[in-house]
Amino acid sequence: FPVTIVGFSGKEVRVVDDMISQLELIERETDVLQIQIRRHLQVLEKDWLAVDMMFIYRVVEWVGDLADQAQKVGARLQTLLAS
């Protein structure tokens, strides 16, 4: 069977580029928010159980990791579209 390759062009490429730019902006904002959240959590540490704080810090880390991975996927998609 012949393989048909359908690519993006014109308007679709601009839309995807805009989405990737927005994704990069969100990732940078996530980094800033992660720092702010950690500062706030440090204030709360004395009033919370250590186990609870460890879990909350871990969730903050996971969200940051997710944002980093999303940015990497966006960069790969951009590379793919440029091909």
N, CA, C and O atoms as a GROMACS GRO file, in nm:
protein
  332
    1PHE      N    1   0.083  -0.119   0.000
    1PHE     CA    2   0.000   0.000   0.000
    1PHE      C    3   0.087   0.124   0.000
    1PHE      O    4   0.185   0.131   0.074
    2PRO      N    5   0.054   0.220  -0.081
    2PRO     CA    6   0.132   0.344  -0.080
    2PRO      C    7   0.104   0.424   0.048
    2PRO      O    8  -0.007   0.424   0.101
    3VAL      N    9   0.207   0.489   0.096
    3VAL     CA   10   0.195   0.571   0.216
    3VAL      C   11   0.174   0.715   0.175
    3VAL      O   12   0.251   0.771   0.097
    4THR      N   13   0.071   0.775   0.227
    4THR     CA   14   0.043   0.915   0.199
    4THR      C   15   0.086   0.997   0.319
    4THR      O   16   0.043   0.972   0.432
    5ILE      N   17   0.171   1.095   0.294
    5ILE     CA   18   0.218   1.183   0.401
    5ILE      C   19   0.146   1.316   0.386
    5ILE      O   20   0.155   1.383   0.283
    6VAL      N   21   0.076   1.351   0.491
    6VAL     CA   22   0.005   1.478   0.491
    6VAL      C   23   0.077   1.570   0.588
    6VAL      O   24   0.092   1.538   0.706
    7GLY      N   25   0.121   1.685   0.539
    7GLY     CA   26   0.194   1.777   0.624
    7GLY      C   27   0.113   1.901   0.653
    7GLY      O   28   0.005   1.923   0.598
    8PHE      N   29   0.167   1.980   0.740
    8PHE     CA   30   0.105   2.107   0.774
    8PHE      C   31   0.168   2.215   0.689
    8PHE      O   32   0.287   2.208   0.655
    9SER      N   33   0.090   2.314   0.655
    9SER     CA   34   0.145   2.427   0.582
    9SER      C   35   0.058   2.549   0.608
    9SER      O   36  -0.057   2.539   0.650
   10GLY      N   37   0.116   2.664   0.581
   10GLY     CA   38   0.040   2.788   0.590
   10GLY      C   39  -0.017   2.815   0.726
   10GLY      O   40   0.056   2.825   0.825
   11LYS      N   41  -0.149   2.828   0.730
   11LYS     CA   42  -0.220   2.865   0.852
   11LYS      C   43  -0.197   2.765   0.964
   11LYS      O   44  -0.179   2.805   1.079
   12GLU      N   45  -0.196   2.637   0.933
   12GLU     CA   46  -0.179   2.534   1.035
   12GLU      C   47  -0.044   2.548   1.104
   12GLU      O   48  -0.035   2.534   1.226
   13VAL      N   49   0.062   2.577   1.028
   13VAL     CA   50   0.195   2.593   1.086
   13VAL      C   51   0.196   2.713   1.180
   13VAL      O   52   0.255   2.707   1.288
   14ARG      N   53   0.132   2.822   1.140
   14ARG     CA   54   0.127   2.941   1.226
   14ARG      C   55   0.052   2.910   1.356
   14ARG      O   56   0.093   2.954   1.463
   15VAL      N   57  -0.057   2.837   1.345
   15VAL     CA   58  -0.135   2.801   1.464
   15VAL      C   59  -0.051   2.716   1.558
   15VAL      O   60  -0.048   2.740   1.678
   16VAL      N   61   0.018   2.617   1.503
   16VAL     CA   62   0.102   2.530   1.586
   16VAL      C   63   0.218   2.609   1.646
   16VAL      O   64   0.251   2.590   1.763
   17ASP      N   65   0.279   2.697   1.568
   17ASP     CA   66   0.388   2.780   1.620
   17ASP      C   67   0.338   2.868   1.735
   17ASP      O   68   0.407   2.885   1.836
   18ASP      N   69   0.219   2.924   1.719
   18ASP     CA   70   0.162   3.005   1.827
   18ASP      C   71   0.138   2.921   1.952
   18ASP      O   72   0.162   2.966   2.064
   19MET      N   73   0.090   2.799   1.932
   19MET     CA   74   0.065   2.710   2.046
   19MET      C   75   0.195   2.674   2.116
   19MET      O   76   0.200   2.668   2.239
   20ILE      N   77   0.299   2.650   2.039
   20ILE     CA   78   0.430   2.615   2.098
   20ILE      C   79   0.487   2.735   2.173
   20ILE      O   80   0.544   2.719   2.280
   21SER      N   81   0.471   2.854   2.118
   21SER     CA   82   0.517   2.974   2.187
   21SER      C   83   0.443   2.991   2.319
   21SER      O   84   0.503   3.025   2.421
   22GLN      N   85   0.313   2.968   2.317
   22GLN     CA   86   0.233   2.976   2.439
   22GLN      C   87   0.276   2.870   2.540
   22GLN      O   88   0.283   2.897   2.660
   23LEU      N   89   0.306   2.752   2.491
   23LEU     CA   90   0.352   2.644   2.577
   23LEU      C   91   0.483   2.682   2.646
   23LEU      O   92   0.500   2.655   2.765
   24GLU      N   93   0.576   2.743   2.573
   24GLU     CA   94   0.703   2.786   2.631
   24GLU      C   95   0.681   2.894   2.736
   24GLU      O   96   0.749   2.894   2.839
   25LEU      N   97   0.588   2.985   2.711
   25LEU     CA   98   0.556   3.089   2.808
   25LEU      C   99   0.498   3.028   2.936
   25LEU      O  100   0.535   3.067   3.047
   26ILE      N  101   0.409   2.933   2.920
   26ILE     CA  102   0.348   2.866   3.036
   26ILE      C  103   0.455   2.792   3.116
   26ILE      O  104   0.450   2.792   3.239
   27GLU      N  105   0.550   2.730   3.048
   27GLU     CA  106   0.655   2.656   3.118
   27GLU      C  107   0.740   2.752   3.201
   27GLU      O  108   0.775   2.722   3.315
   28ARG      N  109   0.775   2.868   3.144
   28ARG     CA  110   0.853   2.967   3.220
   28ARG      C  111   0.774   3.018   3.340
   28ARG      O  112   0.830   3.033   3.449
   29GLU      N  113   0.646   3.043   3.321
   29GLU     CA  114   0.561   3.088   3.432
   29GLU      C  115   0.553   2.980   3.541
   29GLU      O  116   0.550   3.010   3.660
   30THR      N  117   0.548   2.855   3.499
   30THR     CA  118   0.544   2.744   3.594
   30THR      C  119   0.671   2.741   3.678
   30THR      O  120   0.665   2.716   3.799
   31ASP      N  121   0.786   2.766   3.615
   31ASP     CA  122   0.912   2.770   3.692
   31ASP      C  123   0.907   2.880   3.798
   31ASP      O  124   0.948   2.857   3.912
   32VAL      N  125   0.857   2.997   3.762
   32VAL     CA  126   0.848   3.108   3.857
   32VAL      C  127   0.751   3.073   3.970
   32VAL      O  128   0.781   3.096   4.088
   33LEU      N  129   0.636   3.019   3.934
   33LEU     CA  130   0.537   2.982   4.036
   33LEU      C  131   0.589   2.873   4.128
   33LEU      O  132   0.559   2.873   4.248
   34GLN      N  133   0.665   2.780   4.074
   34GLN     CA  134   0.721   2.673   4.155
   34GLN      C  135   0.812   2.731   4.263
   34GLN      O  136   0.808   2.686   4.378
   35ILE      N  137   0.893   2.829   4.229
   35ILE     CA  138   0.981   2.894   4.327
   35ILE      C  139   0.897   2.965   4.434
   35ILE      O  140   0.927   2.955   4.553
   36GLN      N  141   0.794   3.035   4.390
   36GLN     CA  142   0.708   3.107   4.485
   36GLN      C  143   0.636   3.011   4.580
   36GLN      O  144   0.625   3.037   4.700
   37ILE      N  145   0.587   2.903   4.525
   37ILE     CA  146   0.516   2.804   4.608
   37ILE      C  147   0.611   2.744   4.712
   37ILE      O  148   0.573   2.728   4.828
   38ARG      N  149   0.732   2.713   4.670
   38ARG     CA  150   0.828   2.656   4.766
   38ARG      C  151   0.860   2.754   4.879
   38ARG      O  152   0.874   2.714   4.994
   39ARG      N  153   0.870   2.881   4.846
   39ARG     CA  154   0.894   2.982   4.951
   39ARG      C  155   0.777   2.985   5.050
   39ARG      O  156   0.798   2.992   5.171
   40HIS      N  157   0.654   2.979   4.998
   40HIS     CA  158   0.537   2.978   5.086
   40HIS      C  159   0.532   2.850   5.170
   40HIS      O  160   0.493   2.853   5.287
   41LEU      N  161   0.570   2.741   5.110
   41LEU     CA  162   0.567   2.614   5.184
   41LEU      C  163   0.668   2.613   5.297
   41LEU      O  164   0.644   2.554   5.402
   42GLN      N  165   0.782   2.678   5.277
   42GLN     CA  166   0.883   2.683   5.383
   42GLN      C  167   0.826   2.750   5.509
   42GLN      O  168   0.862   2.712   5.620
   43VAL      N  169   0.740   2.848   5.491
   43VAL     CA  170   0.678   2.916   5.604
   43VAL      C  171   0.583   2.820   5.677
   43VAL      O  172   0.571   2.825   5.800
   44LEU      N  173   0.517   2.734   5.603
   44LEU     CA  174   0.419   2.642   5.661
   44LEU      C  175   0.480   2.518   5.724
   44LEU      O  176   0.413   2.446   5.799
   45GLU      N  177   0.606   2.491   5.695
   45GLU     CA  178   0.668   2.366   5.738
   45GLU      C  179   0.656   2.340   5.888
   45GLU      O  180   0.636   2.226   5.929
   46LYS      N  181   0.668   2.443   5.968
   46LYS     CA  182   0.666   2.424   6.113
   46LYS      C  183   0.529   2.380   6.165
   46LYS      O  184   0.519   2.323   6.274
   47ASP      N  185   0.424   2.408   6.087
   47ASP     CA  186   0.288   2.376   6.131
   47ASP      C  187   0.233   2.246   6.071
   47ASP      O  188   0.124   2.203   6.107
   48TRP      N  189   0.306   2.185   5.981
   48TRP     CA  190   0.258   2.065   5.913
   48TRP      C  191   0.347   1.946   5.949
   48TRP      O  192   0.462   1.962   5.991
   49LEU      N  193   0.294   1.829   5.933
   49LEU     CA  194   0.372   1.707   5.951
   49LEU      C  195   0.476   1.696   5.839
   49LEU      O  196   0.450   1.735   5.725
   50ALA      N  197   0.592   1.644   5.874
   50ALA     CA  198   0.701   1.632   5.776
   50ALA      C  199   0.658   1.548   5.656
   50ALA      O  200   0.693   1.580   5.542
   51VAL      N  201   0.585   1.442   5.679
   51VAL     CA  202   0.540   1.355   5.570
   51VAL      C  203   0.448   1.432   5.474
   51VAL      O  204   0.459   1.418   5.352
   52ASP      N  205   0.359   1.512   5.531
   52ASP     CA  206   0.270   1.592   5.447
   52ASP      C  207   0.350   1.691   5.362
   52ASP      O  208   0.322   1.708   5.244
   53MET      N  209   0.448   1.756   5.423
   53MET     CA  210   0.528   1.854   5.350
   53MET      C  211   0.608   1.786   5.239
   53MET      O  212   0.621   1.840   5.129
   54MET      N  213   0.662   1.668   5.269
   54MET     CA  214   0.737   1.596   5.166
   54MET      C  215   0.648   1.564   5.047
   54MET      O  216   0.689   1.578   4.932
   55PHE      N  217   0.525   1.522   5.075
   55PHE     CA  218   0.432   1.490   4.967
   55PHE      C  219   0.398   1.616   4.886
   55PHE      O  220   0.396   1.610   4.763
   56ILE      N  221   0.373   1.727   4.952
   56ILE     CA  222   0.339   1.851   4.882
   56ILE      C  223   0.456   1.897   4.795
   56ILE      O  224   0.436   1.936   4.680
   57TYR      N  225   0.577   1.893   4.850
   57TYR     CA  226   0.694   1.931   4.770
   57TYR      C  227   0.709   1.840   4.649
   57TYR      O  228   0.746   1.884   4.540
   58ARG      N  229   0.679   1.713   4.668
   58ARG     CA  230   0.689   1.617   4.557
   58ARG      C  231   0.586   1.649   4.448
   58ARG      O  232   0.618   1.640   4.330
   59VAL      N  233   0.466   1.686   4.486
   59VAL     CA  234   0.363   1.723   4.389
   59VAL      C  235   0.406   1.846   4.310
   59VAL      O  236   0.389   1.852   4.189
   60VAL      N  237   0.462   1.944   4.380
   60VAL     CA  238   0.512   2.065   4.313
   60VAL      C  239   0.620   2.027   4.212
   60VAL      O  240   0.623   2.079   4.100
   61GLU      N  241   0.708   1.937   4.251
   61GLU     CA  242   0.814   1.890   4.162
   61GLU      C  243   0.756   1.820   4.039
   61GLU      O  244   0.801   1.842   3.927
   62TRP      N  245   0.654   1.736   4.061
   62TRP     CA  246   0.592   1.664   3.949
   62TRP      C  247   0.528   1.759   3.849
   62TRP      O  248   0.538   1.741   3.728
   63VAL      N  249   0.462   1.861   3.900
   63VAL     CA  250   0.399   1.959   3.811
   63VAL      C  251   0.507   2.030   3.729
   63VAL      O  252   0.489   2.052   3.609
   64GLY      N  253   0.617   2.066   3.793
   64GLY     CA  254   0.728   2.128   3.721
   64GLY      C  255   0.785   2.035   3.615
   64GLY      O  256   0.815   2.078   3.503
   65ASP      N  257   0.800   1.908   3.650
   65ASP     CA  258   0.850   1.809   3.553
   65ASP      C  259   0.755   1.794   3.435
   65ASP      O  260   0.798   1.783   3.320
   66LEU      N  261   0.627   1.795   3.463
   66LEU     CA  262   0.527   1.784   3.357
   66LEU      C  263   0.536   1.903   3.261
   66LEU      O  264   0.528   1.886   3.140
   67ALA      N  265   0.554   2.022   3.316
   67ALA     CA  266   0.568   2.141   3.232
   67ALA      C  267   0.695   2.132   3.147
   67ALA      O  268   0.693   2.170   3.030
   68ASP      N  269   0.804   2.083   3.205
   68ASP     CA  270   0.929   2.066   3.130
   68ASP      C  271   0.911   1.968   3.015
   68ASP      O  272   0.956   1.992   2.903
   69GLN      N  273   0.843   1.857   3.043
   69GLN     CA  274   0.821   1.757   2.938
   69GLN      C  275   0.731   1.811   2.827
   69GLN      O  276   0.754   1.783   2.709
   70ALA      N  277   0.630   1.888   2.864
   70ALA     CA  278   0.542   1.948   2.763
   70ALA      C  279   0.622   2.042   2.672
   70ALA      O  280   0.600   2.044   2.551
   71GLN      N  281   0.712   2.118   2.731
   71GLN     CA  282   0.795   2.208   2.651
   71GLN      C  283   0.883   2.128   2.554
   71GLN      O  284   0.901   2.167   2.439
   72LYS      N  285   0.939   2.017   2.602
   72LYS     CA  286   1.022   1.932   2.515
   72LYS      C  287   0.941   1.875   2.400
   72LYS      O  288   0.989   1.870   2.287
   73VAL      N  289   0.819   1.832   2.427
   73VAL     CA  290   0.733   1.780   2.321
   73VAL      C  291   0.704   1.890   2.219
   73VAL      O  292   0.706   1.864   2.098
   74GLY      N  293   0.677   2.010   2.266
   74GLY     CA  294   0.653   2.122   2.176
   74GLY      C  295   0.772   2.150   2.087
   74GLY      O  296   0.757   2.175   1.968
   75ALA      N  297   0.893   2.144   2.145
   75ALA     CA  298   1.015   2.168   2.067
   75ALA      C  299   1.034   2.058   1.962
   75ALA      O  300   1.075   2.086   1.849
   76ARG      N  301   1.004   1.935   1.999
   76ARG     CA  302   1.015   1.825   1.903
   76ARG      C  303   0.913   1.838   1.790
   76ARG      O  304   0.944   1.812   1.674
   77LEU      N  305   0.793   1.880   1.826
   77LEU     CA  306   0.690   1.901   1.724
   77LEU      C  307   0.732   2.011   1.629
   77LEU      O  308   0.712   2.001   1.508
   78GLN      N  309   0.790   2.117   1.683
   78GLN     CA  310   0.837   2.227   1.600
   78GLN      C  311   0.945   2.179   1.503
   78GLN      O  312   0.946   2.216   1.386
   79THR      N  313   1.035   2.096   1.553
   79THR     CA  314   1.140   2.039   1.467
   79THR      C  315   1.079   1.951   1.358
   79THR      O  316   1.120   1.956   1.243
   80LEU      N  317   0.982   1.871   1.396
   80LEU     CA  318   0.914   1.783   1.301
   80LEU      C  319   0.846   1.864   1.191
   80LEU      O  320   0.853   1.828   1.073
   81LEU      N  321   0.781   1.972   1.229
   81LEU     CA  322   0.711   2.054   1.130
   81LEU      C  323   0.808   2.128   1.039
   81LEU      O  324   0.775   2.158   0.924
   82ALA      N  325   0.926   2.156   1.090
   82ALA     CA  326   1.026   2.227   1.009
   82ALA      C  327   1.088   2.137   0.903
   82ALA      O  328   1.148   2.186   0.806
   83SER      N  329   1.072   2.006   0.921
   83SER     CA  330   1.132   1.910   0.827
   83SER      C  331   1.062   1.909   0.694
   83SER      O  332   1.101   1.834   0.605
   0.00000   0.00000   0.00000
